Amino acid sequence: MRIPHSWKDKHGHYSFFFERLDADYKQELNLKGNRLRILYERPRDGFTYGCSPADVIKMLTSIVNHTPSLPNIVAFRQPTRKQQQLKPVWGRFVYFAEFGKIQGTAIILEAQELGATLKWPKRMSLADQAEYERLVSDGHSFEELKRHYKCSLTEHTVRNTVLYRTLLHELGHLVQYHQEVLMRPMALDQDQDVARELYFSKPSSEREVFAHAFASELYQTLESSGHVPFQSLGFE
Protein backbone atom coordinates (compact mmCIF):
# COMPACT_ATOMS: atom_id res chain seq x y z
CA MET A 1 0.00 0.00 0.00
CA ARG A 2 1.17 3.50 -0.76
CA ILE A 3 -0.28 6.97 -1.11
CA PRO A 4 -0.17 8.30 -4.71
CA HIS A 5 1.96 11.45 -4.62
CA SER A 6 -0.19 13.23 -7.17
CA TRP A 7 -3.28 12.83 -9.34
CA LYS A 8 -4.21 14.03 -12.82
CA ASP A 9 -7.78 15.21 -13.38
CA LYS A 10 -9.81 14.92 -16.58
CA HIS A 11 -8.37 18.22 -17.80
CA GLY A 12 -4.79 16.99 -17.42
CA HIS A 13 -4.03 19.09 -14.34
CA TYR A 14 -1.92 17.53 -11.60
CA SER A 15 -2.46 18.04 -7.88
CA PHE A 16 -0.76 16.66 -4.79
CA PHE A 17 -2.85 14.45 -2.53
CA PHE A 18 -2.92 17.08 0.22
CA GLU A 19 -4.39 19.62 -2.22
CA ARG A 20 -7.48 17.49 -2.72
CA LEU A 21 -10.30 18.63 -0.47
CA ASP A 22 -13.97 19.44 -0.82
CA ALA A 23 -14.41 22.71 1.03
CA ASP A 24 -17.81 23.02 2.72
CA TYR A 25 -16.94 26.50 3.98
CA LYS A 26 -14.75 29.28 2.58
CA GLN A 27 -13.85 32.65 4.02
CA GLU A 28 -11.64 35.49 2.87
CA LEU A 29 -10.38 38.22 5.17
CA ASN A 30 -7.61 40.76 5.59
CA LEU A 31 -5.43 40.75 8.70
CA LYS A 32 -3.45 44.01 8.76
CA GLY A 33 -2.63 43.85 5.08
CA ASN A 34 -2.32 40.07 4.92
CA ARG A 35 -4.92 38.49 2.62
CA LEU A 36 -6.01 35.19 4.14
CA ARG A 37 -8.31 32.51 2.76
CA ILE A 38 -9.83 29.80 4.93
CA LEU A 39 -10.89 26.50 3.38
CA TYR A 40 -12.82 24.11 5.62
CA GLU A 41 -13.68 20.52 4.77
CA ARG A 42 -16.22 19.10 7.19
CA PRO A 43 -14.64 16.22 9.14
CA ARG A 44 -16.21 12.76 9.05
CA ASP A 45 -18.16 11.55 12.07
CA GLY A 46 -15.76 10.73 14.89
CA PHE A 47 -13.05 13.08 13.58
CA THR A 48 -12.08 16.54 14.78
CA TYR A 49 -9.69 19.37 14.04
CA GLY A 50 -9.84 20.45 17.66
CA CYS A 51 -10.52 24.00 16.49
CA SER A 52 -12.67 26.01 14.11
CA PRO A 53 -11.88 28.65 11.48
CA ALA A 54 -12.86 31.29 14.06
CA ASP A 55 -10.30 29.86 16.51
CA VAL A 56 -7.55 29.99 13.88
CA ILE A 57 -8.48 33.54 12.91
CA LYS A 58 -8.32 34.58 16.58
CA MET A 59 -4.86 32.97 16.86
CA LEU A 60 -3.55 34.65 13.71
CA THR A 61 -4.99 38.01 14.78
CA SER A 62 -3.01 37.68 18.03
CA ILE A 63 0.10 36.64 16.09
CA VAL A 64 0.13 39.20 13.30
CA ASN A 65 2.27 41.70 15.22
CA HIS A 66 4.82 39.01 16.13
CA THR A 67 5.59 37.63 12.68
CA PRO A 68 6.85 39.09 9.38
CA SER A 69 4.44 36.99 7.33
CA LEU A 70 1.21 35.01 7.43
CA PRO A 71 0.15 32.23 5.06
CA ASN A 72 -2.12 32.94 2.11
CA ILE A 73 -4.27 29.92 2.96
CA VAL A 74 -5.27 27.90 6.00
CA ALA A 75 -6.97 24.66 4.93
CA PHE A 76 -8.80 22.21 7.18
CA ARG A 77 -8.54 18.81 5.50
CA GLN A 78 -10.05 15.38 6.16
CA PRO A 79 -7.44 12.71 5.24
CA THR A 80 -8.50 9.42 3.70
CA ARG A 81 -8.25 6.23 5.74
CA LYS A 82 -5.14 5.16 3.83
CA GLN A 83 -3.45 8.53 4.35
CA GLN A 84 -4.32 8.46 8.02
CA GLN A 85 -2.86 4.97 8.44
CA LEU A 86 0.27 5.32 6.29
CA LYS A 87 1.26 8.96 6.74
CA PRO A 88 -0.54 10.57 9.70
CA VAL A 89 0.28 14.21 10.40
CA TRP A 90 -1.17 16.95 12.56
CA GLY A 91 -0.58 19.47 9.80
CA ARG A 92 1.84 20.58 7.12
CA PHE A 93 3.22 23.73 5.56
CA VAL A 94 3.24 24.00 1.76
CA TYR A 95 5.38 26.68 0.12
CA PHE A 96 3.03 26.81 -2.86
CA ALA A 97 -0.31 25.02 -2.86
CA GLU A 98 -3.14 25.05 -5.38
CA PHE A 99 -6.72 24.44 -4.32
CA GLY A 100 -8.37 25.08 -7.64
CA LYS A 101 -8.01 28.81 -8.33
CA ILE A 102 -6.91 29.52 -4.75
CA GLN A 103 -3.11 29.49 -4.64
CA GLY A 104 -0.24 30.46 -2.37
CA THR A 105 1.54 29.50 0.82
CA ALA A 106 -0.64 27.22 2.90
CA ILE A 107 -0.91 25.73 6.35
CA ILE A 108 -2.96 22.55 6.16
CA LEU A 109 -4.50 21.20 9.37
CA GLU A 110 -5.65 17.58 9.24
CA ALA A 111 -8.62 16.02 11.03
CA GLN A 112 -7.81 13.49 13.77
CA GLU A 113 -9.88 10.51 14.86
CA LEU A 114 -11.22 10.84 18.38
CA GLY A 115 -10.31 7.87 20.54
CA ALA A 116 -7.56 6.77 18.15
CA THR A 117 -4.50 5.32 19.86
CA LEU A 118 -1.27 7.26 19.71
CA LYS A 119 1.71 4.97 20.32
CA TRP A 120 5.23 6.06 21.18
CA PRO A 121 8.17 3.60 21.44
CA LYS A 122 10.21 3.32 24.63
CA ARG A 123 13.43 3.33 22.62
CA MET A 124 13.56 6.84 21.20
CA SER A 125 15.97 9.00 19.28
CA LEU A 126 16.63 12.46 20.70
CA ALA A 127 14.15 13.92 18.22
CA ASP A 128 11.51 11.35 19.20
CA GLN A 129 12.10 12.05 22.88
CA ALA A 130 11.66 15.77 22.31
CA GLU A 131 8.40 15.22 20.43
CA TYR A 132 7.13 12.85 23.12
CA GLU A 133 7.77 15.54 25.74
CA ARG A 134 5.93 18.09 23.60
CA LEU A 135 2.94 15.74 23.37
CA VAL A 136 2.95 15.29 27.14
CA SER A 137 3.04 19.08 27.51
CA ASP A 138 0.03 19.25 25.19
CA GLY A 139 -1.86 17.16 27.75
CA HIS A 140 -1.74 13.72 26.12
CA SER A 141 -1.92 11.21 28.97
CA PHE A 142 0.33 8.27 28.05
CA GLU A 143 0.03 4.87 29.65
CA GLU A 144 3.26 2.90 30.01
CA LEU A 145 3.13 -0.61 28.56
CA LYS A 146 5.85 -3.22 28.12
CA ARG A 147 7.28 -1.96 24.83
CA HIS A 148 5.67 1.40 24.26
CA TYR A 149 3.58 4.26 25.64
CA LYS A 150 0.06 4.84 24.41
CA CYS A 151 -2.77 7.31 24.81
CA SER A 152 -6.13 8.04 23.22
CA LEU A 153 -6.85 11.25 21.36
CA THR A 154 -9.45 13.55 22.91
CA GLU A 155 -11.01 16.79 21.72
CA HIS A 156 -9.00 18.71 24.32
CA THR A 157 -5.60 17.20 23.49
CA VAL A 158 -6.14 17.46 19.73
CA ARG A 159 -6.99 21.13 20.21
CA ASN A 160 -3.84 21.73 22.23
CA THR A 161 -1.63 20.04 19.66
CA VAL A 162 -3.25 21.42 16.50
CA LEU A 163 -4.22 24.97 17.47
CA TYR A 164 -1.55 25.90 19.99
CA ARG A 165 1.44 24.05 18.55
CA THR A 166 1.01 22.71 15.00
CA LEU A 167 -0.39 25.99 13.66
CA LEU A 168 2.54 27.90 15.18
CA HIS A 169 5.07 25.27 14.09
CA GLU A 170 3.96 25.39 10.45
CA LEU A 171 3.98 29.18 10.59
CA GLY A 172 7.59 28.89 11.75
CA HIS A 173 8.52 27.28 8.42
CA LEU A 174 7.02 30.25 6.58
CA VAL A 175 8.83 32.72 8.83
CA GLN A 176 12.20 31.04 8.29
CA TYR A 177 11.64 30.99 4.52
CA HIS A 178 10.60 34.64 4.59
CA GLN A 179 13.68 35.65 6.59
CA GLU A 180 16.25 33.58 4.73
CA VAL A 181 14.94 33.85 1.18
CA LEU A 182 12.65 36.87 0.78
CA MET A 183 13.85 39.39 3.35
CA ARG A 184 16.90 41.47 2.52
CA PRO A 185 19.48 41.95 3.99
CA MET A 186 18.80 38.89 6.22
CA ALA A 187 18.51 36.50 3.25
CA LEU A 188 21.09 33.77 2.78
CA ASP A 189 22.09 35.46 -0.48
CA GLN A 190 21.12 38.69 -2.20
CA ASP A 191 20.24 36.66 -5.29
CA GLN A 192 16.83 35.24 -4.38
CA ASP A 193 17.27 32.12 -6.53
CA VAL A 194 20.56 31.34 -4.78
CA ALA A 195 19.00 32.06 -1.37
CA ARG A 196 16.14 29.68 -2.16
CA GLU A 197 18.57 26.96 -3.24
CA LEU A 198 20.60 27.40 -0.04
CA TYR A 199 17.47 27.28 2.07
CA PHE A 200 16.18 24.03 0.58
CA SER A 201 19.64 22.46 0.72
CA LYS A 202 19.50 22.60 4.52
CA PRO A 203 18.68 19.31 6.25
CA SER A 204 14.96 19.09 7.03
CA SER A 205 15.93 18.43 10.66
CA GLU A 206 17.49 21.90 10.82
CA ARG A 207 14.31 23.52 9.55
CA GLU A 208 12.31 21.48 12.07
CA VAL A 209 14.47 22.76 14.93
CA PHE A 210 13.76 26.35 13.86
CA ALA A 211 10.00 25.71 13.60
CA HIS A 212 9.81 24.01 17.01
CA ALA A 213 11.72 26.85 18.67
CA PHE A 214 9.58 29.47 16.93
CA ALA A 215 6.35 27.77 18.03
CA SER A 216 7.49 27.40 21.63
CA GLU A 217 8.68 31.01 21.97
CA LEU A 218 5.59 32.44 20.28
CA TYR A 219 3.23 30.38 22.44
CA GLN A 220 4.98 31.62 25.57
CA THR A 221 4.61 35.21 24.33
CA LEU A 222 0.89 34.72 23.65
CA GLU A 223 0.38 32.96 26.99
CA SER A 224 2.12 35.71 28.97
CA SER A 225 -0.09 38.32 27.28
CA GLY A 226 -3.25 36.33 28.07
CA HIS A 227 -4.15 35.50 24.48
CA VAL A 228 -3.96 31.72 24.99
CA PRO A 229 -5.48 29.40 25.89
CA PHE A 230 -9.07 30.38 25.13
CA GLN A 231 -12.45 28.71 24.90
CA SER A 232 -13.47 27.36 21.49
CA LEU A 233 -15.33 29.95 19.45
CA GLY A 234 -17.09 27.36 17.28
CA PHE A 235 -18.41 28.66 13.97
CA GLU A 236 -19.13 32.36 14.13
N, C-alpha and C positions, 0 to 999 in steps of 0.2 A: 504494500500500500504506500502511496505517496500522494502529496498534494501537487496538482499541476501548477507550475509557476505562473503561467499566464493562459488566457483564453483568447480566441478570435471569434468575434461576433459575425453575424450574417453580412455585415458591411465590410468585413476584412479588418476591423479595428481590434487591436490587442489591448488587453487590460490585465493587470496583476490580480491575483485572487483576492487580495485585501481591498481592491478598488470596486469589488462587486457587492453592492448593497442596494436594498430597495427602501429608500427613505420614505417613512410615513410622515415625517415632519421636517420642515426646512425653515430656517430663520436666517436673516441677514441683518447685521448691525454694525455700528461703527464705535470702536472703543478708542477714544482720543486719537483719531486719525488712522487707526488700524481697522481695515475692513475685514470682518469675520463672518464666515458662513458656518452654520450649524446644520449637520445632516444627522437625522435620528432614525434608525431602523428599530422598530418595535421588537423587543426581545421575545423569544418563545416562552411559553409557560414554564415556570421553574427556573428561569434565567434572570439575571439582573446586571445592571451596570453599576449599581450602588449609588448612582447619582443621576440627576436630570440635566437637560440643557440649561435650565435656570441656575442650577448649582455651579455648573462649569462657567457660565457667564459671570456669576458672582465672584468666583475664584479669579478669573482673568481680569475682572475690573479691579480687584484688590492688588493684582500683580503688575498691572500695566506701568506703574511708576517705578518698578524695580527691575525691568527688563528692557533691553534695546529693541526687542522684536516680539511679535506675537504671530502665531500661525495664521494662514489664510483660511484654514478649514479645521473644524473639530468634527469628526465623524464618530457616531456611535454605531457599532457594527455587531451583528449576530453571526458568529462563526458557524460553519457547518459542523456536524458531528465528527467528520474525519479530521478537519482542521483542529478542532478542540482536542482530539485524542493524540494527533501526531505532532502538532506544533502549537501548544497552548501559550498564549501571552496575555498579559494584562492590557497591553497597549503597544503602539509602535509609532515612531516618527518617520514620515516619508518626506524627503526633500522636494519631490515634485510628484503629486498625485493627480489623477484625473478621474473625477466622478461625473461622467458625461461632459457637460459644458463647464462644470465647476472644477477649476484647476488651481494648483498652488501647493505651498507647504501645508502639511496636514498632520495633525495628531489624531490617531485612530484609537478609540477605546473599545475594547471587546467585551461582550456580555459573558458573564460567568455563571456556572450552574450552581444554584443554591444547594447545599448539602453535599456537593462533590468533595471527594477526599483529596487533600493536598498532602503528598508524601515528600519527606526530605530525608536523604540517607544520613546515617551516623558518621560515615567516613566522608568528610567534605574537604574540598579544596578551600583555600583562603577566600576565594570569591564566593563560593557556595556558603561558607560560614557567615560571611558578611550579609548575604541576602537572607539567610535564615534569621539572623538577628534583626534585620529590618522587618521581616514578616512578624516576628514576635512583637516588635515595637508597634506594628500596625494593629495588634490585638489578637492575632491568630493564636489560638490556644492549642499547642501541640501536645499530643500524648506520646510518651516514650514507649516504643515496642522493642522487640529483640534486635531487629536490624535497621529500623528507621523510626522517624517521628511522623506522626500524622495528625491532621486536624480536618474539620469540616468547614466549608465556606458558609458564612452567614452574611446577611444583608449589611450588618454593621462592619464586619472586617473587610468585605469587598469594597465598601465605601471608603474606608480608611486607606486601603491600598490603591484604589483607582483614582479617587478624587484628590487625596492629599499627598500622594507620592508619585504614582505613574504619570499623572498629568504634568506635574512639575518636572519629573525626570525627562519626559519626552520634550518638554519645552527647553530643557537644558541642552539637548542636542541642537536645537535651532539656535540658541544663544551662542554656543561655541562656533557653529558654522558662520553666524553673522559676524562674530568678532574676528575670526581667523581668516575669513574669505572675503566678506563684503565690506567690513569696516576699516577704512584707512585712518591713521597709519598703523593700527594694531594688526592688520592682516599679515599672514605668513609671508606674503610677497606682494609687491605693488602691482604686479601683473595678476589680475584676478584668475586667469586660467591656471597659472602656476600655483597660486594660493590654493585653488580648489584641488589641484592634483596633490599638493603636499598634505592638505587636510585629509583626503580620502586614503592617502598612503599610510596614515597613522594606524596602529593596531586598534581594532574595535574595542579592546579592553581599555585602552587609554581614553577613548571617547566615553566609555561607560563610567569610568572613574570621575570624569568631569561632570557628567549628568547626575550621578549620585550625589556628588558634593554640592552641586547647584541646587538640587531638590531639597537636600537637608538644610542648607543655609537659608533658602527662601522660606521653607516651612517655619523655621524658627523665627524668622523676621515677621511672618504673618501671625504666628501664634503670640509673639510678644506684643503685637499691636492689637490683639483681640479679634482679628479677622477670621481665625480658624481655631477650633472646629466650629461648625454651625449646623443648625437643624436643616434637614432636607427641605428644599423649597418646592419640590414636586414640579408639576407643569404649571407655569404661570402664564 
